[in-house]
Structures are given as C-alpha cells and as structure tokens.
Amino acid sequence: MMNSQNKNAVALVTGASSGIGRDIAIVLSKMGYEVIITARDEVRLNETKSRLKGKAHIIVTDLKDRSACYKLYETANEIGEGNIEVLVNNAGFGLFGEFTKSDLDTELNMIDTNITALHILTKLFIKDMVEKNSGYILNVASSAGFMPGPLMATYYSTKAYVLRLSQSISRELKNSGSNVYIGALCPGPVDTNFNNTANVRFALKGLKSMDVAEYAVKNMFKRKTVIVPGISMKLGKFGLCFLPDNLITKIAYNIQHRKG
Ligand SMILES: NC(=O)c1ccc[n+]([C@@H]2O[C@H](COP(=O)([O-])OP(=O)(O)OC[C@H]3O[C@@H](n4cnc5c(N)ncnc54)[C@H](OP(=O)(O)O)[C@@H]3O)[C@@H](O)[C@H]2O)c1
C-alpha cells in the first residue's frame, strides 16, 4: 500500500541509523517507498538498510554542518531523480544538565542538528514540493516542545522551535490551498539510544520505537499537523492547557530532576 500515485516515489529519512528514524524507514519501505537513509554511522546505517524491503540507499553525513545539509539535498535528488515525496527530519539528540554547567559546544551542535539542519532541509525540499503541489514533510519534534525544560533547557527549546515552525508552515500551506503536508511528531519517552546520548533515565516507561513509527506514518498520511503517540502524552498535553507556566516549569524541573 503506497500513498503516492507516483510509482517511483522516494522517501528521505534523517537519523535512520537507529531508533525512531530507523523504524520510520522500515515502515515507509514496507509501504513501497524507495528509501534514502542518512546519519553519521555507516555500520548502523547498513544494519538499517538490511532491514528494508525494496530499493534503499545510504548517505553518510553529519548534519551539524550546514554545507552537509545542502549537499544532502543535492545527492538525495540525484539518487531519487527529483522524486523525493516524503522527507522525515528526524536526526536529533539531547543533553541533560544545568544550563550554567552544560557544555556550550555540545549545545551548539545540538542547535545545528535539531534546528538548523531541519530548517535548511525543510526550506529546500518544500520549495520543490510546492511547485509540484505534492509531498510530505514530517519533522520529529517531541512532547518536550510543549513546555519549558529545566535541566534540559537547550533540548526542550530546540523542540519548541521544531513544533512551532511546522505548525506555522502548515497554516501557510493550508491557507494558500497547497496540497503539500507538513507536520510535527511529538512523542514522549521512546525506547531508543536517545537516553544514552543525553545521559538520562526516563521517569516514565518508554513507548516502543516501532509503535511510534507506525503511528507517525499513519497520521502523516492522514495529514495530522501535530502527532502525539500514546494516551498519557495526549492527556498530558491537554492538562497543560489548564496550568500556569510557572507551575508547569516547576513540575517539569521535578520530572527532569528524577531523570538525572
Ligand atoms: N527517544 C525519545 O524519547 C524521543 C522522544 C521525543 C522525540 N525524540 C526525537 O526523536 C528523534 C530520533 O531520536 P531517537 O530517540 O530515535 O534517538 P537515537 O536512537 O539516538 O537516534 C538519533 C538519530 O539521529 C542521528 N543523528 C544524531 N546527530 C546527528 C548528526 N549530527 N548528523 C546526522 N545524524 C545525526 C543518529 O545517527 P548517528 O549517530 O549515526 O549520526 C541517530 O540515527 C530525535 O530528534 C529526538 O529528539 C526522541
């Protein structure tokens, strides 16, 4: 079952060497997409590739470099012969710690990966999609984007950017009558390598990465703008509407404190 009318439709998934990105690549591949997967770790990308059904390609790249983002756009279009129908901006990572003590270089790398790369790729691909009046962009934000995140301040702030950017562009596209889709995936804790990289332990039980990937792809094709997997996160998001910011920030600090 493929959503597209185009038999040569290609999907590009960033951060597909593990976790949510790897599983989204597997889901899209099962649907019949030719998939281009990208990340820094070639060995793990090859492991992902071995689990894909149809045609698949690997691009090893470090998205924290702006020039790598432009190059990825060119290379993916060469491989996909201009038929990139789905872009999943998933690559990203977090860091735990008090802002006054956490490492500035790591945080700047995080901003470059979680925000700048996603922004560049969205901008480049969306122009082509708007011209064709078709295409899907799924930006992986987080439930962290719904609130302030003391002790993970930079990470939460990057995800608020991803969420707000995606919602804003989505409204512009709808108001201009475009058929192009953009949305944000906002999971709570998911069992992946994220914890090891960020040096945290989740306070809540994590969802299975494959469940999140299947839910994300299904709702992307239903054109849902903000995709929140799991009932507890949906309820949490709803509950946030009734609490003052100051209280939300206090609660968030206590939750984060338990993760350290
Ligand atoms: N796990 C959660 O609880 C959770 C919850 C909400 C949102 N998210 C978001 O979900 C996304 C995927 O994370 P995950 O949980 O699946 O964690 P993960 O297993 O650590 O996967 C992160 C992916 O991003 C790639 N990546 C990181 N830095 C990169 C860079 N500079 N250039 C290119 N690729 C890079 C990694 O590949 P290489 O290391 O091979 O480069 C890896 O494939 C992230 O944006 C994360 O913020 C995760």
The ligand as a Tripos MOL2 file, in Angstrom:
@<TRIPOS>MOLECULE
LIG
   48    52     1     0     0
SMALL
NO_CHARGES

@<TRIPOS>ATOM
      1 N1         13.6090    8.7160   22.3590 N.am      1 LIG1
      2 C1         12.7740    9.6160   22.8440 C.2       1 LIG1
      3 O1         12.3230    9.5220   23.9790 O.2       1 LIG1
      4 C2         12.3440   10.7780   21.9910 C.ar      1 LIG1
      5 C3         11.1820   11.4760   22.3870 C.ar      1 LIG1
      6 C4         10.7660   12.5480   21.6200 C.ar      1 LIG1
      7 C5         11.4780   12.9200   20.4910 C.ar      1 LIG1
      8 N2         12.6140   12.2300   20.1540 N.ar      1 LIG1
      9 C6         13.3320   12.6780   18.9570 C.3       1 LIG1
     10 O2         13.3620   11.6110   18.0340 O.3       1 LIG1
     11 C7         14.4640   11.8020   17.1470 C.3       1 LIG1
     12 C8         15.1910   10.4730   16.9950 C.3       1 LIG1
     13 O3         15.7690   10.1390   18.2420 O.3       1 LIG1
     14 P1         15.7820    8.6520   18.8070 P.3       1 LIG1
     15 O4         15.0160    8.6560   20.0700 O.co2     1 LIG1
     16 O5         15.4380    7.6770   17.7590 O.co2     1 LIG1
     17 O6         17.3120    8.5510   19.2580 O.3       1 LIG1
     18 P2         18.5470    7.7590   18.6200 P.3       1 LIG1
     19 O7         18.2670    6.3130   18.6150 O.co2     1 LIG1
     20 O8         19.7300    8.2690   19.3740 O.co2     1 LIG1
     21 O9         18.5950    8.2780   17.1170 O.3       1 LIG1
     22 C9         19.0930    9.5520   16.7770 C.3       1 LIG1
     23 C10        19.4480    9.5360   15.3130 C.3       1 LIG1
     24 O10        19.9170   10.8560   14.9410 O.3       1 LIG1
     25 C11        21.1540   10.7120   14.2620 C.3       1 LIG1
     26 N3         21.9860   11.8920   14.4420 N.ar      1 LIG1
     27 C12        22.3270   12.4970   15.6060 C.ar      1 LIG1
     28 N4         23.1570   13.5140   15.3740 N.ar      1 LIG1
     29 C13        23.3590   13.5590   14.0320 C.ar      1 LIG1
     30 C14        24.1320   14.3860   13.1690 C.ar      1 LIG1
     31 N5         24.9120   15.3770   13.6530 N.pl3     1 LIG1
     32 N6         24.1090   14.1550   11.8410 N.ar      1 LIG1
     33 C15        23.3450   13.1620   11.3350 C.ar      1 LIG1
     34 N7         22.5950   12.3340   12.0880 N.ar      1 LIG1
     35 C16        22.6090   12.5330   13.4310 C.ar      1 LIG1
     36 C17        21.7870    9.4630   14.8690 C.3       1 LIG1
     37 O11        22.6910    8.8540   13.9570 O.3       1 LIG1
     38 P3         24.3000    8.8370   14.0670 P.3       1 LIG1
     39 O12        24.6630    8.8310   15.4990 O.co2     1 LIG1
     40 O13        24.6630    7.6010   13.2920 O.co2     1 LIG1
     41 O14        24.7040   10.0900   13.3380 O.co2     1 LIG1
     42 C18        20.5660    8.5580   15.0090 C.3       1 LIG1
     43 O15        20.2980    7.8940   13.8070 O.3       1 LIG1
     44 C19        15.3040   12.9170   17.7250 C.3       1 LIG1
     45 O16        15.0550   14.1160   17.0230 O.3       1 LIG1
     46 C20        14.7910   13.0200   19.1590 C.3       1 LIG1
     47 O17        14.9580   14.3030   19.6830 O.3       1 LIG1
     48 C21        13.0460   11.1690   20.8690 C.ar      1 LIG1
@<TRIPOS>BOND
     1     1     2 1
     2     2     3 2
     3     2     4 1
     4     4     5 ar
     5     4    48 ar
     6     5     6 ar
     7     6     7 ar
     8     7     8 ar
     9     8     9 1
    10     8    48 ar
    11     9    10 1
    12     9    46 1
    13    10    11 1
    14    11    12 1
    15    11    44 1
    16    12    13 1
    17    13    14 1
    18    14    15 2
    19    14    16 1
    20    14    17 1
    21    17    18 1
    22    18    19 2
    23    18    20 1
    24    18    21 1
    25    21    22 1
    26    22    23 1
    27    23    24 1
    28    23    42 1
    29    24    25 1
    30    25    26 1
    31    25    36 1
    32    26    27 ar
    33    26    35 ar
    34    27    28 ar
    35    28    29 ar
    36    29    30 ar
    37    29    35 ar
    38    30    31 1
    39    30    32 ar
    40    32    33 ar
    41    33    34 ar
    42    34    35 ar
    43    36    37 1
    44    36    42 1
    45    37    38 1
    46    38    39 2
    47    38    40 1
    48    38    41 1
    49    42    43 1
    50    44    45 1
    51    44    46 1
    52    46    47 1
@<TRIPOS>SUBSTRUCTURE
     1 LIG1         1 GROUP 0 **** ****
